[in-house]
Amino acid sequence: MRSSRYYIFTALIAAVVFTMSVQIVFASAAADKLSTEEILAKHLASIGTEEARNSVTSMMSSGTAKLVARGRNAGETAGLVVIASEGEKNLIGMRFDNSEYPYEKMGYDGNEFTVGFLSPGKRSLFGSILRINEDTFKVGVLGGPLSTAWELLNYNEKVGKLKCGGTKKLDGVEHYKCSYDPKKSAMDITMYFDATTFRLARTEYKRVISGGQGVGIDNSARQNESRYTITENFSDYKPENNLTLPHSYVLTFEMLTGNGSTNMEWTMNLNEFTFNQKIPAEEFKVDTF
């Protein structure tokens, strides 16, 4: 009798496990079948309603910034950050209490993408890489939803094409994986959207420069083949002015050359947001020293 009950119980457990497995498989398959257009629409809705998004003409966020450098020139320093945007114009500016590395600034004024100098005529390695990829960063991808210039807010396939396919786990969480291909970009860009909330979690930019390419960049970035990756991580989403925006922004730059590797990580914690204030146009041109 006990044996009979045992087998019945075992069969019931097996049936439940099988049913759950089938549901998970079908749920995953259904997730994979979401179209690019559906993912884009859900991402925009995750930021806010259309009315709330359209009501914002400018955005400024500020907070603390910390740089941790590994490899060549290893060390760390702390400072402040401001991220500002108005329409398609945008900038990210960090200031550090460090005489050798006082700034990291990048901006687009609607016509030109500029990068700040550490001292007259000298940019950081990261700034030099940004500069030679200016066509990529003229498109409003850098900063993601922290900017009114965020390309997906006014998605236009004539500027760049978003294509989503499949999912990938980041830190154990399922995300939709989408490629973004600006018309003039030489970089491979991949975006990851949380499969539950559809918020942007990560954007990756990758490029390989073979020896002899990269005219105009620092000598340290021009030796033999160079492989580099720029990664943006967005998290700690909270409500601000009827929008849901990230309050943690981590920017990472990794470069591998024949001379060694470089890894720089800027962690920005944003604690103050202001909206719809006029920003002087000259603020978005950041290459004056």
N, C-alpha and C positions, 0 to 999 in steps of 0.2 A: 504493500500500500504506500509505504514511504517512498519506495523507488518510483512508483507511478507518479506521485505528486512531484517528486524531484524532476522527473523528465518533463512534466507539464510546465513546471515553473521555468526550467531551462529553456524550453521552447518559446515561452512567452517573452522571456528576456531577449532571446535571439531575434524574435519578431520585432520587438520594440527597437533594438539596435539597428536592425536592417531598415526599418521605416525611417528612423532618424538619419541614417546614412544617405538614403535615397533623397530625403528632403534637403539635406545639405548639398548634395550633388546638383539637384535641380535648382536650388537657390543660387549656387555658384554659376551654373550655366545661364540662368536668367540674368544674373548680374553682368556676365560677359557679353550678353546680347544687347545691353543698352547702347544706343547709338551715340556717336559723338555729339550730335545735336542735343540729345537728352541729357548727357552728362554736363554739357555746357550750360544748359538751361537750369539744371539743378544746382550747379556751382554758383551761378549768378543769384539764384534764390537764397543760397546759403549766406550770401553777403547781406542781403536785404531785399525788400520789395522794390519793384521797378521805380515806384514813386520816391522811395527813400534814396535809392542810388542816384536818381536823376536830380535830386535836390542838392547834391553836394557838388560845388564848383571848385573848391580847393580843400586840401587836407594837409594838416601838419601834425606830426607826432614827434615826441622827444623823450629822452630817457638816458639811461646809462649804457656805456659801451665798454667792452673788455676785449683786448686782443691777446691771444695766446699764439706764439710762433714756435714752430718746431723745425728741426733740421738746421739749415743755414740761418744765422742771426736769431737763434732761439732766445726766447724771453717772453715777458708779458707786460702789459701796461693797461691802465684804465683811463676812461674819459667819458665824454658825452656824445650823444648822437642826435641829429635832427633829420627827419625824413619829410620832405615837403613836395607838394605837387599842385598844379593848377591846370586843368584841361590836360593837354598832352605834355606839358612841361613838368619836369620832375628832377629831384636831386636827393642824394644821400650824402650827408656830411658828418664825419666823425672828427673830434678834436681830442688830442691826448696830451697829457702833461709829460712830454718826452721830447727833448730837443732834437733827437735824431729821427723821430717819427711823430711830428706834431699833428699831421692831418691825414685823412683819407677822404677825398671828395670826388664825386662824380655827378654830372648833371646834364640835362638836355633842355635847351631853351626853345625848342620847336623847330630849330634849323640845324644846330650843331651840338654834337655830344662832346663834352669836355671833361678832363680829369685834372684834378689839382696837382700842384707841385709840392714836394717836400721842402725844396729850396730852389732858387732860381735855376731853371733848366733841368731839374732832376725830379723824376717821378719815382714812386715805389715800383717794385716789380709787378705787383698786382695792378697798379694804375697803368703801367705800360701795356699789360695784357688787355685791359679794358679798352685802352686807346686803339690798339690795332684791330679790335673787334667792334669798332664804333657803329658799324651798320647793324649789328645785332642789338646794341643797346639804345639805338635811336627808336627802336620799337619798344613799346611800354611793357617789357617783361620783367625787368629788374625791380624788385620791391613788391611785385604781385599786387594783392588787394590792398596794400598799404598806400597805394597811389591812385589818384584819379586817372592816371595815364595807363593803368592796367589794361593791357591789350584786349583781354577777354570781355571787358565791359562794353567795348564797341567793336566786337569781333568783325573783321573784314578779311575775307579770303584773298583779296588783292594785296593785302599787306603780309599775311602769313597764314598758313593752313594748320589747323588743329586736327589731329587724327588719333582717336582712342582705340585701343585694342587690348583686351585682356586685363588681368589684375596682377598685382605683386604685393607681397607683404613687406611692410616697413615696421620694424620693431614689433612684429607679431600682429600687426593690424592690416587688414586688406585695403588696398588702394587701387583705383583705376589708373592705368598707365597710359599716358597720352604723349605723342610727339608733337612738337610745334616747329614749323618750318617757315621762318621769315624769308621773304623773297631774296634778300641780299645777304643772308647770314652764312658764314663759313663754319658755324658751330652746330653741333648736334644738341638739340634742346629736348629734354624730357620733363614732363610735369606729372605729378602724382596727386590725385584727389582722393580724400577719404571716402571709402565705399559706402559709409553710412551717412556722413554729414555733407559730403561733396565739397568740403573746404579744401583749399590748396594746402598740402602738407610739405611739398618739396618741388623745387625746380633744379634740374641739373643741366649744366652747359659743358660740353666736351669738345676738345679740338686737338688734333695732332699737327704740329708744324715740323716739316722735314728740314734738314740742314740747308741754309741759304735763304729760307723764307723769313718773313718777319722784319723787313726793313723798317728801321725807326724805333725798334724796341731796345731795351737795355742789353748790353753785351752778354750779361748773365742769362738772358732768355733766348740767346741766339746761337748757342753752342750745340751743334749736331741736331738730333731730333728732340723735340720737346713735346711732352704730353701734359695737358693740364685740364683740370676740372674745377668748375666753380659751382658750388652748391648753396642753395637757399633753403633753409628749413623754417617753416612757419608753425607756430603752436600758441597755446594759451589764448584761444579766441574768447573775446568778451564783447558785450554790447557797447557801442559808442555812437551816439547821435542816430539811433534807429538802424545802425549797421552792426554787423558782427565781424570784428577785425582781430587779427593776431596781435598779441602784446609781447610775444617773444619772437625775435627774428635773429637767426644765426646764419652768418655768411661764411663759407669756407672756401679757401683757395688752395688747391694742391697742384704741384708741378713736379714733373720728373724729367730730368735731362741727363746727359752723359756726365755732368759734373755733380750730380746728387739730386736730392729732393728738397722741396720746400712745402711746408704746410702752415697756413695761417688761418686762424678762426676768430671771427669777430662775433661776440655774443651781445646782442642788444635787447635790453628790457625796456619796453615803452610804457610810460606811466602817465603821459599827458597828451591829449588829442584836442585839436581845435579845427573848426571847419568854417568854410565860406568867408575867409579873410583874404583880402587882396594881397598878393605877394609880388613885390617889384620884379619885373622881368629880368633885370640884371643879376638877381640872386641865383638864377639857374645857369649862369655862365661861371664856371668855377676854376678856370685855369689861370686866373690872375694871381700874382703872388704879392 
